[in-house]
Amino acid sequence: MDFALDPALDALASEAAALGASWARSDGIREDSWLVGNDVAFAAELGRRGWLGMTWPTEVGGGGRSPLERFVVFEALISVGAPIASSWFADRQIGPTLLEYGTPDQQQRWLPDIVAGRSLWCIGMSEPDAGSDVASLRTRAVRDGDHWVVDGQKIWTSGAADADWCYLICRTDPDAPPHQGLSELVVDVRSPGVEVLPVRDAVGNEHFCEVRFDGVRVPASHLVGTENGSFRQVMRQMEHERGGIDRLVSNRALYLDVRPLADRDDPMVRQEVAALETGYRIGRLMVLREVLGQAPAGFSAATKTFCTELEQRIADFATRVLGPHATLWADESTPALAGRAARAVCYAPGYTIMGGTTQILRNILGERVLGLPREPRPPRD
């Protein structure tokens, strides 16, 4: 079968790659730019080019373009390390969620700024005792007249320190079963009672944040979708988060830069390169199934699992190719590539944790996609 793209799509990808490379970080690090590359000026440039909300209906200010056009643009941008984090969460899942569940007034209020690259969003989902298990979250919202009053805590909230808005998943009916009683609110991050504390990770990033809510008043009109019906909405939103190209190309640039240094006279090295090349193509086809709407419901769990495990294998490959140099951290005296490899191998465990751990996603695949029976719980003594 011929999987070649239309020449017009190739030209669009080349345009995006050239633009992204010209805006990439000056320190040479190209990896994980959709998470750590905050640049509001670049977000505005994407908006000016019509590369935000590309597939959204023109009636709400979107581009009305094909999913493949968006796919090639962001594959190229992330592959070269373009700083897209300022607009990524809003474009990837907030906009589609508002299009599916938001009211016309909500769409009119928030979508234009997203399309223009003027507003930054974060997603308040995980909590200290509720990481991949959304049903066990405890952040609570209580109705008080025309407002909700929010109290609780979120963790691993990417981009919260720079965000204007937080798309918050909270419990609005504490007496309902765990998967029920959840609702979604749009919270102004600058509201009184919101405290954002950046969390510094092993490689010096501070994109993860802890967010505390202490009596935060949120207008009732900021409820998105059905009150106490958030779980279904969250699962739909996670399809956007888990099945995208960002889960495959985070460290693609590192692989392409390290590959020429590998000893391909060694048959074992050649075999590993072939496996990584094959894995990338398989992962890309899995993402394309999501993009084109050909994947079954819940299949994004398989896409994310396969792609992020490949990203971890790439980090390991880079470390082995560079040998002792891969232990050197990036500074003025360190070759840039060695510093990137050191960063990559330290950061790699996060790929299969963020957005749902691999263990949880395999459970989802077994139970919800394949319909396998659950293992019976052992009887209590």
C-alpha positions, 0 to 999 in steps of 0.5 A, a space after each residue: 500500500 502507498 502511504 505517501 501524503 499528498 504533495 500539498 501536505 508535504 509542502 505544508 509540513 515543510 513550511 511548519 518545520 522551517 517555521 518551528 526550527 526558526 523559533 526553537 530554543 536557543 540552547 539547542 534542546 528540542 525535546 518535549 517542546 509541547 510541554 516545556 516550550 512556552 512562548 506567547 509570541 509563537 502562539 500568536 504567530 500560530 494564530 496569525 497563520 491559522 494553525 490553531 483551531 485548524 479543524 474547527 468549524 468556520 462558524 466559530 472562528 476555526 479554520 475548517 481544514 482537514 485533520 491531516 493538515 493539522 496532523 502534518 503541521 504539529 508533527 513537524 512543529 514538535 519534531 523540530 522543537 517548536 515552542 508550542 506549549 502556550 497554545 497546545 493544551 487549548 488547541 488539543 483538547 479544550 477547544 474540542 471539548 467546548 465544541 462538543 459540550 460547551 454552550 454557544 455563549 461559552 464557545 463565543 467567549 473562549 474559542 476566539 482567544 484560543 484560535 488567536 493564541 491569546 489565552 493559555 489553559 491548563 487542565 485540573 485533573 490529577 490530585 495527590 491521591 488520584 493520579 490516573 484514577 479520575 473517579 477518586 478525585 476529591 476537589 469539591 465544588 458546592 453551589 452557592 447561588 449564582 456561583 460554585 465555591 471550589 476547595 481542593 488541590 490539583 497536582 501535575 497541572 502542566 502549564 498552570 503557572 502561565 495559564 489564564 484559565 484552568 479547566 477543572 474536574 471537581 466533585 459536585 455530588 459527594 454522595 454519588 458513586 465514584 464515577 458519578 457526581 463529577 462536573 467540569 468548571 472553567 476557573 479563572 486562574 487569577 481568582 482570589 483563593 487560587 494558588 499555583 506552586 510550580 513543581 521542579 522536576 529532575 531535569 529542571 523543568 517547572 511546567 508541572 504545578 500544584 494548584 490549590 483552591 481555597 474558597 474560589 468562587 466560580 460563576 455558575 455559567 462556567 459549568 461545561 456540559 452536564 452537572 454530575 456527568 463529567 466522567 463521560 466527558 473526561 473520557 472523551 477529552 482523554 481521547 484527544 490527549 492520549 491519541 495525538 502526535 505529541 505522544 510519539 514525537 517528543 524526542 524524535 529530534 534527539 533520535 535523528 541527531 544521535 542516529 548518525 553516531 551509532 555504529 551501524 557496522 554492528 549488526 545488533 545496533 542495525 537491528 535496534 535502529 530498524 526496530 526504532 524506525 519500524 516502531 515510529 512508522 507503526 506509532 504514526 499509523 496508530 496516531 493517523 487512525 485516531 486523527 481520521 476517526 478510524 480507531 475504535 472507542 478507547 483505542 487511544 490507550 493503545 496508541 499512547 502506550 505504544 508511542 510513549 514506550 517507543 519514546 523511552 526506547 529512544 532515550 535508552 538508545 541515545 544513552 547507549 550510543 553516546 556512552 559515558 558522554 550521556 552522563 554529562 549535563 548540559 552547560 557551556 563545556 558539554 557537547 549539546 547532544 550529550 546534554 540533551 541525552 542526559 536530560 532525555 534519559 532522566 525525563 523518560 520515565 515521565 512519558 508512560 506516566 503523564 496522561 494516564 500510566 501505562 498500567 492503567 491504560 492496559 487495564 482500559 484496553 483489556 476491560 473496555 476495548 477487548 471486553 476481557 473479564 476482570 479478575 475476581 477480587 479475593 474474598 476478605 477475611 
